[in-house]
Amino acid sequence: MCGIIAYVGPRACTDILYQGLKKLEYRGYDSAGLAVLNDGRLETTRAVGNLASLGEELGRNGGAEARMGLGHTRWATHGRPSVENAHPHADCSGNISIVLNGIIENFSALREELQGEDHEFTSETDAEVVAHLIERYYDGDLLQAVRETYGALEGHFAFCAIHREHPETIAGARKECPLLAGIGDGEVFVASAIPAFLSETRDVVVVENDELFVATPAGIEIIGLDGNHIEREATRVSWNEDAAEKGGYETFMRKEIFEQPTALTDTMAGRLPAGGGVFLEEMAIPDQVLASIDKVYVLACGTSYHAGLVGRYVIERWARVPVELDIASEFRYRDPVLTPTTLVVGISQSGETADTLAAMRLAREMGARVLAVTNIMGSQATRDADGVLYTRAGLEIGVAATKTHVAQIAAVQLLALRLAQLKQTLPRDEVDTIARELASIPDTMEAYLRGESASYEIARRYYQRPFFLYLGRGIGLPVCLEGALKLKEISYIPTEAYAAGEMKHGPIALLDKGSPVVVIATDGHVYDKVVSNIEEVRARDASVIAVASEGNEAIRKLSDDILYVPKTSEMLSPLLAVVPLQLLAYHIARLKGLNVDQPRNLAKTVTVE
C-alpha cells in the first residue's frame, strides 16, 4: 500500500506535504515521515503511528521554509513499524532521500551486494536499497542514477528521489504502482493518488508503467527507459474532493471492489518468497509452537466469520489439523475445551470488534495461543493476542466489507500453508505450487474485473424480486454465505443462505416459480452434488443463477443465468467466486436507489456487545 507525496516550487512545502499525506493516510498508517531540502541540508522527520504523531514531531521541529520535499505514509511489508523503518530513507552520505511505494523483490541480494561495497543500512526495509543504489550510480546526473537504479530492481514499485545538489529537482520511476503529477503555476506535485494535491491543482499528468520522470518548478518531463522524452499533455480532472477520494468511482464500495487485486497483492507481499514456501515471521509465534498445534479454533463475526469458514476448509485440507469455527459472541458463553496446543484465531477487520476481543481474551486466559488476523495496526486485537497476521487492505470506507474480506481469506490461506509447511503434511513442491497460484490470483482478479459485466445484466432482471436463496457446498459454502450477506446488507432484500445439502430439510419450501436461487457451482470434488441440488431447484420452477468456473459449458443447460469466474484450484476458488456476488448485490442495491456505502442500521465497526 503506502502513500507518496512530493513537491517542488516557490512555496514553503512542509505543510503542503503534511496536508497531502492526510489525503493518503488510507494507504498506510503505521508510520509516516517527511524529508525537505532546507538551506542546503536534507532534514528528515519521522514518527510511528498515524499522522497526528508526525504532526507532533513537526511541531517540535519548527516550521521549515523548504521549497522541495518528499512525504510518505507507510503500510509495513518489510520491517516492523518503527522510526528507523519509516520513510523517507537516506543514503550513507545524507545527500539523497527517497520514498517508495511497493515491493522490491530482490532487495535481500541487493542489500548484501551493497553492504559488500561498505554501504551502511539503518533500517530493515526493502526500500532503503533504492537510496544506496542511487548513491552508487550518482555521478552528477540524478536522472541517470535513477535510470540505472530502476534497471537493478525487481518487483512492483514507484519511487521519488531528491538530492542535496539538485535543489529544484525530483526524479523517480514507476513500475506497476501508481504515480502521477499535479501541475501548478510554477510548481509540481507528485503523488500516489490525485486527492493528495487536488486542493492545489486539477491538472494531472500520469506517469505510466516503465517510465522515469524529472519534476522541476517548470513542469514534469517523462522519459522512457530508452532515454527518449515522451510528450504527454496534462489532463484536467473535474472531480470535487469527495469524488477524488473515491478515485472517480461512483461509490466507495465500487472503488473498494476494484481495489481487491491490490489488497491481495499487498497482503501476500513478502510472504511468498521467490524461493518458495510461506514466510510469516511477523506473526511472532515460534515455529516450534505452530508445529505442535493439534487443534484450531477460529472466532469471528459477520463477514470475518465467512473468511474463517474458508480457513476451516483449507487448514483441515492442507495442515490436517481439526478446526472448530465459532461465532465469537457464542464462544464466550460456551465452556470450550482449550489447551496450550490449541491455536485460537480471532479475525476482525477493525481489531476492535467487542465480541471477538472478549472471546480472544477468554481463550488466552484458558492457556491457548491466540493469533489476531486484522487490518488495523495497533488495534486492541493486536494487544490482546500472542501474535498478529495483518491483512493489508488499506482503509475501507464502505460499511459492507469487500476488499478486507478477500484479504482475510488470503491471510488464512497463508496461515494454512504455513502450518502445512511446518507440519510437513504437504510435500514441499505442492506447497510451492499452491503458493505460486495464490500469488497469481491478484492479476487474474484484475483481468476479470476489467471485463466483468454479466452481474449488472442479471441484477436488472432480478432486482425487484422479494426473496433470494443462496446455496453452496464445501468450499463454496462460505462464498454462498458471504454473497447472501452482501445482498441483505445493502439491498434489504430478505435472503437465505444454506449448505445445499440442507435444502430438502426446509428451505425448499420457500421456492416457487421464478424464485432466484444463486448456486455456487465452481469446479471441485462436490460439483456433482451441486448439480443434483440445481436439478431439485429447477423442478420447483425456480430461476437458477450459477456461479461457475470458466469453460464449464454443461452448466448452461441447467441455469437461467451464469456468472463465470476464472478457473482456479478448489481451495483458492473463494477469492474469485465471491467477486461477482459482491457486484450482483451492488448493482441490485443501486438499481433500487439505495445508499450502498452507508446501509441503514449498520456500522463499520461493532464495538459494543
C-alpha positions as CSV (number, residue, x, y, z in Angstrom):
1,M,0.0,0.0,0.0
2,C,1.9,3.2,1.2
3,G,1.4,6.7,0.0
4,I,3.8,9.2,-1.7
5,I,3.6,13.0,-1.9
6,A,6.4,15.2,-3.3
7,Y,6.6,19.0,-4.0
8,V,8.9,21.4,-5.8
9,G,8.0,25.0,-6.3
10,P,8.1,28.5,-4.8
11,R,6.2,27.9,-1.6
12,A,7.2,26.6,1.8
13,C,6.3,22.9,1.4
14,T,6.2,21.3,4.9
15,D,2.5,21.9,5.5
16,I,1.7,21.2,1.8
17,L,3.3,17.7,2.2
18,Y,1.6,17.1,5.5
19,Q,-1.8,18.0,4.2
20,G,-1.2,15.8,1.2
21,L,-0.4,12.9,3.5
22,K,-3.7,13.4,5.2
23,K,-5.4,12.6,2.0
24,L,-3.3,9.5,1.6
25,E,-3.4,8.1,5.1
26,Y,-5.8,5.4,4.0
27,R,-2.9,3.9,2.1
28,G,-0.9,3.3,5.3
29,Y,-0.9,4.4,8.8
30,D,1.7,2.5,10.8
31,S,4.3,5.3,10.3
32,A,4.9,8.5,8.3
33,G,7.7,11.0,7.5
34,L,8.9,14.0,5.6
35,A,12.3,14.9,4.1
36,V,12.8,18.5,3.0
37,L,15.7,20.4,1.5
38,N,16.2,23.3,3.8
39,D,19.1,25.8,3.3
40,G,21.2,23.2,1.5
41,R,20.5,20.4,4.1
42,L,18.2,17.4,3.9
43,E,16.1,17.5,7.1
44,T,14.0,14.3,7.9
45,T,11.2,14.0,10.4
46,R,9.6,10.6,11.0
47,A,7.1,9.1,13.5
48,V,5.5,5.8,14.3
49,G,1.7,5.7,14.3
50,N,-0.9,7.8,12.5
51,L,-0.3,11.3,11.0
52,A,-1.1,13.0,14.3
53,S,2.2,11.6,15.6
54,L,4.1,13.1,12.7
55,G,2.3,16.4,13.2
56,E,3.5,16.5,16.8
57,E,7.1,15.9,15.6
58,L,6.9,18.6,13.0
59,G,5.5,21.0,15.6
60,R,8.5,20.3,17.8
61,N,11.0,20.7,14.9
62,G,9.6,24.1,13.9
63,G,8.4,25.3,10.5
64,A,11.0,24.9,7.8
65,E,10.9,27.2,4.8
66,A,12.0,24.4,2.5
67,R,10.6,24.6,-1.1
68,M,11.2,21.0,-2.1
69,G,10.5,17.7,-0.2
70,L,9.1,14.3,0.0
71,G,6.4,12.7,2.2
72,H,5.3,9.2,2.9
73,T,2.8,7.2,4.9
74,R,3.7,3.6,5.4
75,W,2.0,0.2,5.5
76,A,4.6,-2.2,6.7
77,T,5.7,-5.1,4.5
78,H,9.4,-5.4,5.2
79,G,10.3,-4.5,8.7
80,R,8.2,-3.7,11.7
81,P,6.6,-0.3,12.3
82,S,9.4,1.9,13.8
83,V,11.0,5.2,13.3
84,E,14.0,3.5,11.7
85,N,11.8,1.8,9.2
86,A,9.7,4.8,8.4
87,H,10.3,6.6,5.1
88,P,11.9,8.7,3.8
89,H,15.2,6.8,3.6
90,A,18.7,8.3,3.0
91,D,21.9,7.1,1.6
92,C,25.2,6.9,3.5
93,S,26.2,10.4,2.7
94,G,22.9,12.0,3.7
95,N,22.8,13.7,0.2
96,I,19.9,11.6,-1.1
97,S,16.4,10.9,0.2
98,I,13.8,8.6,-1.3
99,V,10.2,7.4,-0.7
100,L,8.9,4.2,-2.2
101,N,5.5,2.5,-2.7
102,G,5.5,-1.2,-3.4
103,I,7.9,-4.2,-3.0
104,I,11.5,-4.7,-4.1
105,E,11.6,-8.4,-4.6
106,N,15.4,-8.8,-4.9
107,F,16.2,-6.4,-2.0
108,S,18.0,-9.1,0.0
109,A,20.5,-9.8,-2.7
110,L,20.9,-6.1,-3.4
111,R,21.4,-5.3,0.3
112,E,24.1,-8.0,0.6
113,E,25.8,-6.7,-2.5
114,L,25.7,-3.0,-1.3
115,Q,27.0,-4.0,2.2
116,G,29.9,-5.6,0.4
117,E,30.6,-2.2,-1.0
118,D,30.6,-0.7,2.5
119,H,27.2,0.8,2.4
120,E,25.7,1.1,5.9
121,F,22.0,0.4,6.3
122,T,19.9,1.9,9.1
123,S,16.6,0.0,8.6
124,E,15.1,-3.4,7.9
125,T,13.1,-2.2,4.9
126,D,13.4,-3.2,1.2
127,A,13.0,0.5,0.2
128,E,16.4,1.6,1.6
129,V,18.3,-0.2,-1.1
130,V,17.0,2.4,-3.6
131,A,18.7,5.2,-1.8
132,H,22.0,3.3,-1.7
133,L,21.7,2.3,-5.3
134,I,21.2,5.9,-6.4
135,E,24.3,6.8,-4.3
136,R,26.2,4.0,-6.1
137,Y,25.3,5.2,-9.5
138,Y,25.3,9.0,-8.9
139,D,27.9,10.9,-10.9
140,G,26.4,14.4,-11.0
141,D,23.3,13.2,-13.1
142,L,20.4,12.3,-10.8
143,L,18.2,11.1,-13.6
144,Q,20.9,8.7,-14.9
145,A,21.4,7.4,-11.4
146,V,17.6,6.8,-11.1
147,R,17.6,5.0,-14.5
148,E,20.4,2.7,-13.5
149,T,18.7,2.0,-10.1
150,Y,15.5,1.2,-11.9
151,G,17.4,-1.4,-14.0
152,A,18.7,-3.1,-10.9
153,L,15.3,-3.5,-9.2
154,E,12.8,-6.4,-9.4
155,G,9.3,-6.2,-8.2
156,H,6.4,-3.7,-8.4
157,F,7.1,-0.2,-7.1
158,A,7.1,3.6,-7.6
159,F,9.7,5.9,-6.0
160,C,10.7,9.5,-5.8
161,A,14.2,10.8,-5.0
162,I,15.8,14.2,-4.2
163,H,19.5,15.1,-3.9
164,R,21.0,17.9,-2.0
165,E,23.0,19.1,-5.0
166,H,19.8,19.5,-7.1
167,P,17.7,21.9,-5.1
168,E,14.8,22.1,-7.7
169,T,14.6,18.5,-9.0
170,I,12.6,15.5,-8.1
171,A,13.3,12.3,-10.0
172,G,11.8,8.9,-9.9
173,A,10.2,6.0,-11.7
174,R,7.2,3.8,-11.9
175,K,6.8,0.0,-12.3
176,E,3.2,-1.1,-11.8
177,C,2.4,1.0,-8.7
178,P,0.5,4.3,-9.3
179,L,2.3,7.6,-9.7
180,L,1.1,10.9,-11.2
181,A,1.9,14.6,-11.1
182,G,-0.2,17.7,-10.4
183,I,0.9,20.7,-12.5
184,G,0.5,24.1,-10.8
185,D,1.7,27.6,-11.5
186,G,5.5,27.3,-11.3
187,E,5.2,24.2,-9.1
188,V,4.7,20.4,-9.4
189,F,3.2,17.8,-7.0
190,V,4.0,14.1,-7.4
191,A,1.8,11.6,-5.6
192,S,0.3,8.1,-5.4
193,A,-3.2,9.4,-5.9
194,I,-5.0,12.6,-7.1
195,P,-6.6,13.5,-3.7
196,A,-3.1,14.3,-2.3
197,F,-2.9,17.5,-4.4
198,L,-6.5,18.1,-5.6
199,S,-6.9,21.2,-3.4
200,E,-3.9,22.8,-5.1
201,T,-4.4,21.8,-8.8
202,R,-6.6,19.9,-11.1
203,D,-4.1,19.5,-14.0
204,V,-2.7,16.0,-13.9
205,V,0.0,14.1,-15.8
206,V,0.1,10.3,-15.3
207,V,3.5,8.6,-15.2
208,E,2.9,5.3,-16.9
209,N,4.4,1.9,-16.3
210,D,8.2,1.6,-17.0
211,E,8.7,5.3,-17.2
212,L,11.1,7.7,-15.5
213,F,10.3,11.4,-14.7
214,V,12.0,14.6,-13.7
215,A,9.9,17.3,-11.9
216,T,11.1,20.9,-11.5
217,P,9.1,24.1,-10.9
218,A,8.8,24.4,-14.7
219,G,6.9,21.2,-15.1
220,I,7.4,17.5,-15.5
221,E,9.4,15.6,-18.1
222,I,8.5,11.9,-18.8
223,I,11.4,9.8,-20.1
224,G,11.2,6.2,-21.5
225,L,13.7,3.6,-20.4
226,D,15.4,4.1,-23.7
227,G,16.2,7.7,-22.7
228,N,13.7,9.3,-25.2
229,H,11.5,12.0,-23.9
230,I,7.7,11.3,-24.1
231,E,5.3,14.2,-24.8
232,R,2.2,14.0,-22.6
233,E,-0.3,16.7,-22.1
234,A,-1.8,17.4,-18.7
235,T,-5.5,16.3,-18.3
236,R,-7.8,18.5,-16.2
237,V,-9.9,16.5,-13.8
238,S,-13.4,17.6,-12.9
239,W,-13.8,15.8,-9.6
240,N,-14.6,17.5,-6.4
241,E,-12.6,16.4,-3.4
242,D,-15.2,13.8,-2.4
243,A,-15.2,12.3,-5.8
244,A,-11.4,12.3,-5.8
245,E,-11.3,10.3,-2.6
246,K,-13.5,7.8,-4.5
247,G,-10.9,7.7,-7.3
248,G,-13.6,8.6,-9.8
249,Y,-15.8,5.7,-8.8
250,E,-19.5,6.5,-8.1
251,T,-19.3,5.0,-4.6
252,F,-16.7,3.8,-2.1
253,M,-18.0,0.3,-2.3
254,R,-17.4,0.0,-6.0
255,K,-13.9,1.6,-5.6
256,E,-13.1,-1.0,-2.9
257,I,-14.3,-3.9,-5.0
258,F,-11.9,-2.8,-7.7
259,E,-9.1,-2.3,-5.2
260,Q,-9.3,-6.0,-4.3
261,P,-6.4,-7.1,-6.5
262,T,-4.1,-4.5,-4.8
263,A,-5.4,-5.6,-1.4
264,L,-4.4,-9.2,-2.2
265,T,-1.0,-8.2,-3.6
266,D,-0.2,-6.2,-0.5
267,T,-1.4,-8.9,1.9
268,M,0.8,-11.5,0.2
269,A,3.8,-9.2,-0.2
270,G,7.0,-10.5,1.3
271,R,5.1,-13.7,2.5
272,L,5.6,-15.8,-0.6
273,P,9.3,-15.6,-1.3
274,A,10.7,-16.3,-4.7
275,G,12.5,-19.4,-3.3
276,G,9.2,-21.0,-2.4
277,G,7.2,-21.7,0.7
278,V,5.4,-19.2,3.0
279,F,7.2,-16.7,5.3
280,L,5.2,-15.3,8.2
281,E,7.9,-14.1,10.5
282,E,6.0,-11.1,11.8
283,M,3.3,-13.4,13.2
284,A,5.6,-13.7,16.3
285,I,4.5,-17.2,17.3
286,P,7.5,-19.5,17.2
287,D,7.6,-22.2,14.5
288,Q,8.0,-24.9,17.1
289,V,4.8,-23.8,18.8
290,L,2.9,-23.7,15.5
291,A,4.3,-27.1,14.6
292,S,2.9,-28.6,17.8
293,I,-0.6,-27.2,17.4
294,D,-3.2,-30.0,17.4
295,K,-6.4,-28.0,17.3
296,V,-7.5,-24.7,15.9
297,Y,-10.5,-22.5,16.9
298,V,-11.5,-19.7,14.5
299,L,-13.5,-16.9,16.1
300,A,-15.2,-14.1,14.2
301,C,-18.4,-12.3,13.4
302,G,-20.2,-11.4,10.1
303,T,-18.0,-11.3,7.0
304,S,-15.0,-12.2,9.0
305,Y,-16.8,-15.4,10.1
306,H,-17.2,-16.3,6.4
307,A,-13.4,-15.8,5.9
308,G,-12.9,-18.0,8.9
309,L,-15.0,-20.7,7.4
310,V,-12.7,-20.7,4.4
311,G,-9.9,-21.1,6.9
312,R,-11.5,-24.2,8.4
313,Y,-11.6,-25.9,5.0
314,V,-8.0,-25.0,4.0
315,I,-6.4,-25.7,7.4
316,E,-8.0,-29.1,7.6
317,R,-7.3,-29.9,4.0
318,W,-3.6,-28.8,3.9
319,A,-2.4,-28.9,7.5
320,R,-4.6,-31.9,8.7
321,V,-5.4,-30.1,11.9
322,P,-9.0,-30.2,13.2
323,V,-10.7,-26.8,13.2
324,E,-13.7,-25.5,15.1
325,L,-15.4,-22.4,13.9
326,D,-17.5,-20.3,16.2
327,I,-19.3,-17.1,16.2
328,A,-17.3,-15.0,18.7
329,S,-20.4,-13.9,20.6
330,E,-21.4,-17.5,21.2
331,F,-17.9,-18.8,22.0
332,R,-17.5,-16.5,25.1
333,Y,-20.6,-18.1,26.7
334,R,-19.7,-21.7,26.0
335,D,-17.4,-23.8,28.1
336,P,-14.8,-24.5,25.4
337,V,-12.1,-27.1,25.8
338,L,-8.7,-25.4,25.2
339,T,-5.1,-26.5,25.9
340,P,-1.7,-25.0,25.4
341,T,-1.5,-26.7,22.0
342,T,-4.7,-25.1,20.8
343,L,-4.4,-22.2,18.4
344,V,-7.2,-19.7,18.6
345,V,-7.5,-17.4,15.5
346,G,-9.5,-14.2,16.1
347,I,-10.5,-12.5,12.8
348,S,-11.6,-8.8,13.0
349,Q,-11.2,-6.3,10.2
350,S,-11.0,-3.4,12.7
351,G,-9.3,-5.2,15.5
352,E,-11.9,-3.6,17.8
353,T,-14.9,-6.0,17.4
354,A,-16.2,-6.3,21.0
355,D,-17.3,-10.0,20.9
356,T,-14.2,-11.2,19.1
357,L,-12.0,-9.3,21.6
358,A,-13.8,-10.8,24.6
359,A,-13.5,-14.3,23.1
360,M,-9.8,-13.9,22.4
361,R,-9.2,-12.8,26.0
362,L,-11.1,-15.8,27.3
363,A,-9.1,-18.2,25.1
364,R,-5.8,-16.6,26.3
365,E,-6.9,-16.9,30.0
366,M,-7.5,-20.6,29.4
367,G,-4.0,-21.2,28.1
368,A,-4.5,-21.3,24.4
369,R,-2.2,-19.5,21.9
370,V,-4.1,-16.6,20.3
371,L,-3.5,-15.2,16.8
372,A,-5.2,-12.0,15.7
373,V,-6.0,-11.5,12.0
374,T,-6.7,-7.9,11.5
375,N,-6.4,-4.9,9.1
376,I,-5.5,-2.3,11.7
377,M,-2.1,-1.9,13.2
378,G,-2.1,-1.0,16.9
379,S,-5.8,-2.1,17.4
380,Q,-6.9,-3.8,20.6
381,A,-6.8,-7.2,19.0
382,T,-3.1,-6.8,18.3
383,R,-2.5,-6.1,22.0
384,D,-4.7,-9.0,23.2
385,A,-3.0,-11.7,21.1
386,D,0.2,-13.6,21.2
387,G,0.8,-13.0,17.6
388,V,-0.7,-11.0,14.7
389,L,-1.2,-11.7,11.0
390,Y,-2.0,-8.4,9.3
391,T,-4.1,-8.1,6.2
392,R,-3.1,-5.1,4.2
393,A,-6.2,-3.9,2.5
394,G,-5.9,-0.3,3.4
395,L,-8.7,1.9,4.7
396,E,-12.2,0.6,3.8
397,I,-14.9,3.2,3.9
398,G,-17.9,1.2,2.7
399,V,-19.7,-0.5,5.6
400,A,-20.2,-3.7,3.6
401,A,-16.8,-5.3,3.6
402,T,-15.3,-6.3,0.3
403,K,-11.5,-5.9,-0.1
404,T,-11.0,-6.6,3.6
405,H,-12.9,-9.9,3.2
406,V,-10.7,-11.2,0.4
407,A,-7.6,-10.1,2.3
408,Q,-8.8,-12.1,5.3
409,I,-9.3,-15.1,3.0
410,A,-5.7,-14.8,1.7
411,A,-4.4,-14.4,5.2
412,V,-6.0,-17.6,6.5
413,Q,-4.8,-19.4,3.4
414,L,-1.3,-18.2,4.1
415,L,-1.6,-19.5,7.7
416,A,-2.9,-22.8,6.5
417,L,0.0,-23.2,4.1
418,R,2.5,-22.2,6.8
419,L,1.1,-24.8,9.1
420,A,1.2,-27.4,6.4
421,Q,4.8,-26.5,5.7
422,L,5.8,-26.8,9.4
423,K,3.9,-30.0,10.0
424,Q,5.1,-31.4,6.7
425,T,1.5,-32.5,5.8
426,L,2.0,-31.4,2.2
427,P,5.1,-32.2,0.1
428,R,7.3,-29.1,-0.3
429,D,6.7,-29.0,-4.1
430,E,2.9,-28.9,-3.5
431,V,3.3,-26.1,-1.0
432,D,5.3,-24.2,-3.7
433,T,2.7,-24.9,-6.4
434,I,-0.2,-23.6,-4.2
435,A,1.9,-20.6,-3.2
436,R,2.6,-19.7,-6.9
437,E,-1.0,-20.0,-7.8
438,L,-2.0,-17.9,-4.8
439,A,0.5,-15.2,-5.9
440,S,-1.1,-15.2,-9.3
441,I,-4.6,-14.5,-8.1
442,P,-4.4,-10.7,-8.0
443,D,-3.6,-10.5,-11.7
444,T,-6.3,-12.9,-12.5
445,M,-8.8,-10.9,-10.5
446,E,-7.8,-7.6,-12.0
447,A,-8.3,-9.0,-15.5
448,Y,-11.6,-10.4,-14.5
449,L,-12.8,-7.1,-13.1
450,R,-11.9,-5.3,-16.2
451,G,-14.2,-7.5,-18.3
452,E,-17.0,-8.4,-15.9
453,S,-20.4,-7.1,-16.9
454,A,-22.8,-10.1,-16.5
455,S,-23.7,-9.2,-12.9
456,Y,-25.3,-5.9,-14.0
457,E,-27.5,-7.6,-16.6
458,I,-28.5,-10.3,-14.1
459,A,-29.2,-7.6,-11.5
460,R,-31.6,-5.8,-13.9
461,R,-33.6,-9.0,-14.3
462,Y,-34.0,-9.8,-10.7
463,Y,-33.6,-6.6,-8.6
464,Q,-37.4,-6.4,-7.9
465,R,-37.7,-10.0,-6.7
466,P,-38.8,-10.1,-3.0
467,F,-36.6,-13.0,-1.9
468,F,-33.3,-14.8,-2.8
469,L,-32.0,-18.2,-1.8
470,Y,-28.2,-18.9,-1.9
471,L,-26.8,-22.4,-1.9
472,G,-23.3,-23.8,-1.7
473,R,-21.4,-26.9,-0.7
474,G,-17.8,-27.5,0.5
475,I,-15.6,-24.5,-0.1
476,G,-18.5,-22.9,-1.9
477,L,-20.5,-22.6,1.3
478,P,-18.6,-19.6,2.7
479,V,-18.9,-17.9,-0.7
480,C,-22.6,-18.5,-0.6
481,L,-23.0,-17.1,2.9
482,E,-20.9,-14.0,2.1
483,G,-22.8,-13.4,-1.2
484,A,-26.1,-13.6,0.7
485,L,-24.9,-11.3,3.4
486,K,-23.9,-8.7,0.9
487,L,-27.3,-8.7,-0.7
488,K,-29.0,-8.4,2.7
489,E,-26.8,-5.6,3.9
490,I,-27.1,-3.2,1.1
491,S,-30.3,-4.1,-0.8
492,Y,-32.5,-5.0,2.2
493,I,-34.0,-8.0,0.3
494,P,-34.8,-11.0,2.6
495,T,-32.2,-13.6,1.7
496,E,-31.5,-17.1,3.0
497,A,-28.2,-18.9,2.6
498,Y,-27.8,-22.6,3.2
499,A,-25.5,-25.6,2.7
500,A,-27.0,-27.0,-0.4
501,G,-27.4,-30.5,1.2
502,E,-29.8,-28.9,3.7
503,M,-32.2,-27.6,1.1
504,K,-34.6,-30.6,1.4
505,H,-34.7,-30.1,5.2
506,G,-36.8,-26.9,5.0
507,P,-35.6,-24.2,2.6
508,I,-37.0,-25.8,-0.5
509,A,-40.5,-24.9,0.8
510,L,-39.7,-21.2,0.1
511,L,-39.3,-21.7,-3.6
512,D,-42.0,-21.1,-6.2
513,K,-42.0,-20.2,-9.9
514,G,-39.2,-17.7,-10.7
515,S,-37.6,-17.5,-7.2
516,P,-34.0,-16.6,-7.8
517,V,-31.6,-19.2,-6.4
518,V,-27.9,-18.4,-6.5
519,V,-25.8,-21.5,-6.6
520,I,-22.0,-21.7,-6.1
521,A,-21.1,-24.3,-8.8
522,T,-17.3,-23.8,-9.3
523,D,-15.2,-26.8,-10.1
524,G,-14.4,-29.1,-7.1
525,H,-14.9,-32.5,-5.6
526,V,-18.6,-31.8,-4.7
527,Y,-19.6,-30.3,-8.1
528,D,-21.7,-33.4,-9.0
529,K,-23.6,-33.0,-5.7
530,V,-24.2,-29.3,-6.5
531,V,-25.6,-30.3,-9.9
532,S,-28.2,-32.5,-8.2
533,N,-29.2,-29.6,-6.0
534,I,-29.7,-27.5,-9.1
535,E,-31.9,-30.1,-10.6
536,E,-34.0,-30.0,-7.4
537,V,-34.3,-26.2,-7.7
538,R,-35.3,-26.5,-11.4
539,A,-38.0,-29.0,-10.6
540,R,-39.7,-26.3,-8.5
541,D,-39.6,-23.8,-11.4
542,A,-37.2,-21.5,-9.6
543,S,-34.6,-19.5,-11.5
544,V,-31.0,-20.6,-11.2
545,I,-28.2,-18.1,-11.2
546,A,-25.0,-20.2,-11.2
547,V,-21.5,-19.1,-10.3
548,A,-19.4,-21.4,-12.4
549,S,-15.8,-21.9,-13.5
550,E,-14.9,-20.6,-17.0
551,G,-15.1,-23.4,-19.5
552,N,-18.0,-25.2,-17.9
553,E,-20.4,-25.3,-20.9
554,A,-22.6,-28.0,-19.4
555,I,-23.9,-25.6,-16.7
556,R,-25.7,-23.7,-19.4
557,K,-28.3,-26.4,-19.7
558,L,-29.0,-26.2,-16.0
559,S,-29.1,-22.5,-15.4
560,D,-31.1,-19.5,-16.3
561,D,-28.1,-17.2,-15.8
562,I,-24.4,-17.8,-15.3
563,L,-21.7,-15.7,-13.6
564,Y,-18.5,-17.2,-14.8
565,V,-15.3,-16.8,-12.8
566,P,-11.7,-17.7,-13.8
567,K,-10.8,-21.3,-13.2
568,T,-8.6,-22.0,-10.2
569,S,-7.8,-24.8,-7.8
570,E,-10.7,-25.7,-5.5
571,M,-9.2,-24.3,-2.2
572,L,-8.4,-20.9,-3.7
573,S,-11.7,-20.5,-5.6
574,P,-13.4,-18.4,-2.8
575,L,-11.1,-15.5,-3.6
576,L,-12.6,-15.2,-7.1
577,A,-16.0,-16.7,-6.7
578,V,-17.1,-14.0,-4.2
579,V,-16.4,-11.1,-6.6
580,P,-19.4,-11.5,-8.9
581,L,-21.7,-11.8,-5.9
582,Q,-20.3,-8.6,-4.5
583,L,-21.1,-6.9,-7.8
584,L,-24.5,-8.6,-8.1
585,A,-25.5,-7.2,-4.7
586,Y,-24.0,-3.8,-5.5
587,H,-26.0,-3.5,-8.8
588,I,-29.2,-4.7,-7.2
589,A,-28.9,-2.1,-4.5
590,R,-28.0,0.7,-6.9
591,L,-31.0,-0.2,-9.1
592,K,-33.2,0.1,-6.1
593,G,-31.8,3.6,-5.5
594,L,-30.1,2.7,-2.1
595,N,-27.0,4.1,-0.4
596,V,-24.6,1.2,-0.7
597,D,-21.8,2.9,1.3
598,Q,-24.0,3.6,4.4
599,P,-26.7,0.9,4.6
600,R,-29.3,1.5,7.3
601,N,-28.8,0.3,10.8
602,L,-25.2,-0.8,10.2
603,A,-21.9,0.5,11.4
604,K,-18.4,-0.3,10.1
605,T,-17.1,-1.5,13.4
606,V,-19.2,-3.2,16.1
607,T,-17.5,-2.1,19.4
608,V,-20.4,-3.0,21.7
609,E,-21.9,-6.3,22.5
